[in-house]
Amino acid sequence: MGAADLPDVELLPLLDHLGSLPQGTSASPGGLWRRSVLPVLRDDLRLAASLRAAALDPATGGPVTCPVLVFAGSDDPLTEPETLDHWQRWATGPIVSHTVTGDHFFADSPDLPHLVGLACRDRVATPAPRGQR
């Protein structure tokens, strides 16, 4: 059984440990967060498990051939920033990695918009190798 299929009583403590469980009544049974966000989060966990399985399957897996931009949160309890180097296993193209301020859910890191914008500008400015687009 994957995390997506855990009962709330087991999944919610894990989410709380990651800092993704909101405080207050919205995370209580019947609250807005549980009604609207938790089902989407479960779908996201199922998608991640499916993508992981496909990447590891010899018939469908293998490295991607495009550049990969990788981020980690400096205070992520699941991933140490030095594990970003392991992404090279999954790509034949260049890997650019950054550690930003935040935990596992670092989307509100103040550095993120600048770094993503910089990567986009760099990618647009770099011509694709012949035969690739």
N, C-alpha and C positions, 0 to 999 in steps of 0.2 A: 504494500500500500504506500503510495506517495503522500507527500505532505498535503496535497490538494484534497485528498480524500479523508484526512484525519477528522475526527469529530471536533467541534468547536472547543471542547474542554481540553484537547491536546494541542490544537493549532494556535489558539489564542495566546497561551504562554510563550510559544516560540515567536510569534509576531511581536509580542510585548518586549521580549529580549532583544529583538532587532530594532526596536524603536518605532515600529510601524502601527502600533495600536494606540489610537487616540485616547486621551484621558477624558473622563466625564461620561455623560449619559449616552453619547452617540454610539459607543461600543457596547453598551449593555444589550441584553436580549431584546429584540424588537426595535432597537435604536437605528438611526439613519445609517451609520457606518456599517452595521451588520447587514442591513437590508440592501444597501447600494454598493458598498466597496468590497465587502468580503466575498460575494459571488464573483466579482471581476478578478480579485486577487487569486481565488481558487482556479479560475480559468487560466490566469497567467502562470501559475505553478504547473498546471497540466501542459500548457504549451512549452514551458521550459523543459519539462521531463521528456516530452515528445521530441523536441529539438536535440536534446542530449542523446537520446536513444538513436536518432537518425544519424547524428555525427559519429557515433561509435560503431554503427553498422557498416561493415565493409562494402555492402552493395550501395548504400546511399551516402556514406560519410566521406571523410577526407577533408583536406584543408580547402579553405576558400582562396580564390585567386585575386581578391581585391584588397586594397589597403584596409587595415583595421585600426580603429581608434578605441582605446581601452581606458576606462576610468576605474579608480577605486577610491573609496572613502577612507580618510586617514584613521578613523575610529571604527571601521567596520568590524564587528565581532565575528564575521564569517570568513573574511578574506584579508590576509596580510598584504599590504601594498607590494611586497616583493614577489608575490605570486603572479603579478601582471606579466612577467616574462614567460610564463607557461602558455600564454596565448600564441606564441610562435608555433607551437605544435599544430595549431588550427589554421595557419595561413601561410601561403607561399609569398605573399606580397609584404610590403613594409608594415610594421606594427609601431604605432605611436601610443605611448602610455603616459598617463598622468595620475597623480594622487591629489585629490582635492579635499578640502575641509569637509568633514561630515562623517556619518556612519554608513550603514548599508543603503540607506535611502538619502543619497546626497544630492538629489535633484535641485535643492535650494541652495547649493554651494555658490557663493558669490563668484568663484572663479570659473564655473562651468560655462556660462554663455560666451565668455571671451575665448576659452580654449576650443569650444566647438566651432565658433566663428572663424578662428584662426585656422583650424584644420580644414574647414570648408574652403576658405580662400586659398590655402596651399594646394588643395586637391584640384581646384578649378584652374589654378595657374600652372599645374604640372600636366604636360601633354601625356595622353595615354600611349602606351607602347603600341607599335604597329600591330594591327589585327585585333586590338582590344578597344572596347568603348564602354 
